[in-house]
Amino acid sequence: MTLELDPERQEQAKRYARLQRRLMLVDLAFGALYLLAWLFSGWSEALRDALQSRFDNEWLIVAAYGLVFGGLYALLNLPLSYYEGFVLPHRFGLSHQSLMGWIGDQIKTALVGGVLGLFLLEVIYLILRNAPHTWWLWAAGVLLLFNVILANLAPVLLFPIFYKFEPLDEQHAELKSRLMQLAEQANTRVRGVYSFDMSRRTSAANAALAGLGNTRRIILGDTLIREFTTEEIETVLAHELAHHVHRDIPWGIAIETVITLAGLYLASLGLDWGITYFGFAGEADVAALPLLGLTLGAFGLITMPLLNAYSRWRERRADEYALQITGNGAAFASAFTRLANQNLADADPPAWEEFLLYSHPALSKRIALAQSYRR
């Protein structure tokens, strides 16, 4: 029997997607207003002056400014985060996480994000102090190195903070064998197949090929293992392996680096303008951080549709590879139909939404591609 999209679930998915779009706009507007308020109210200069009167050390001034600036934003944005991350998923049956569990995840995210964010902030301001005219070039190089290291270490250092990972047990020996054979067929070396406990938080399903080099591994949500057939999981993983075969990860890092370089160069022009307009002491003046955020944020919004278009092209190529290597269009179509039903994903979004916001082709197109596939 052919698995089909559930009309009732799709109606719910469209309502959920509309609410998420509105929340995204609210979040963007709030972030922009927050940055503008700090720039034009004088709060930024006042905080800098207060910190300079207390500390003699530039490192401490940058760290304290970042903690106050970022901490206040997180506190003011907490009601929106709570509604978007806890209330809405529960309302649509996607989450069954307890409130205390959600709070625990927010604390972990704040600690991990805070440590990594402060580290990057300190490095960027170190570069600004020592190379005020070419800082954007050096900062792009640092971000490239940081992203590569993070991609390599995330499966072994960051992911386990939030999820429990276990090697696939003997009960799923056949699935593990087939996935390892698939990886070998794609000439991809992996360190094993692991399951992680998605079901503690959500009913949604997911899988990935995570890590680089020695940390690369196949990770499967326990919801995926429980709800999907072996053939369906095989096609999902074949798609992920395609990104390695096509070298999508290094290409993606390279393109993001070029985009980041352009954004940082524009930010440097914005800082030069801000020194004159707002009277900042120089490029390394921490009071100019909100202006830096506004420039990079605006550039990110402008380039997002272009990056998404590039990503959709690579994802379609990965789908085609998965169909070729497995020769199982029926299982591929079934897997993505099941994902749409289970994850409450809008399979047929408006064209403008797909163009602006989607990094993957719409699920209806991916399912149609699989259904029309002939070996």
HELIX and SHEET records of a PDB file:
HELIX    1   1 PRO A    7  PHE A   40  1                                  34    
HELIX    2   2 TRP A   43  ARG A   54  1                                  12    
HELIX    3   3 GLU A   58  LEU A   76  1                                  19    
HELIX    4   4 LEU A   78  TYR A   82  1                                   5    
HELIX    5   5 TYR A   83  VAL A   87  3                                   5    
HELIX    6   6 LEU A   88  ARG A   91  1                                   4    
HELIX    7   7 LEU A   99  ASN A  130  1                                  32    
HELIX    8   8 TRP A  135  LEU A  153  1                                  19    
HELIX    9   9 ALA A  154  LEU A  158  3                                   5    
HELIX   10  10 PHE A  159  PHE A  162  1                                   4    
HELIX   11  11 GLU A  170  HIS A  172  5                                   3    
HELIX   12  12 ALA A  173  GLN A  185  1                                  13    
HELIX   13  13 MET A  198  ARG A  200  5                                   3    
HELIX   14  14 GLY A  213  THR A  215  5                                   3    
HELIX   15  15 ASP A  222  GLU A  227  1                                   6    
HELIX   16  16 THR A  230  VAL A  245  1                                  16    
HELIX   17  17 ASP A  248  TYR A  277  1                                  30    
HELIX   18  18 VAL A  286  ALA A  288  5                                   3    
HELIX   19  19 LEU A  289  THR A  326  1                                  38    
HELIX   20  20 GLY A  329  ASN A  343  1                                  15    
HELIX   21  21 ALA A  351  LEU A  357  1                                   7    
HELIX   22  22 LEU A  363  GLN A  371  1                                   9    
SHEET    1   A 4 PHE A 165  PRO A 167  0                                        
SHEET    2   A 4 VAL A 193  PHE A 196 -1                                        
SHEET    3   A 4 ARG A 217  GLY A 221  1                                        
SHEET    4   A 4 ALA A 207  ALA A 210 -1                                        
END                                                                             
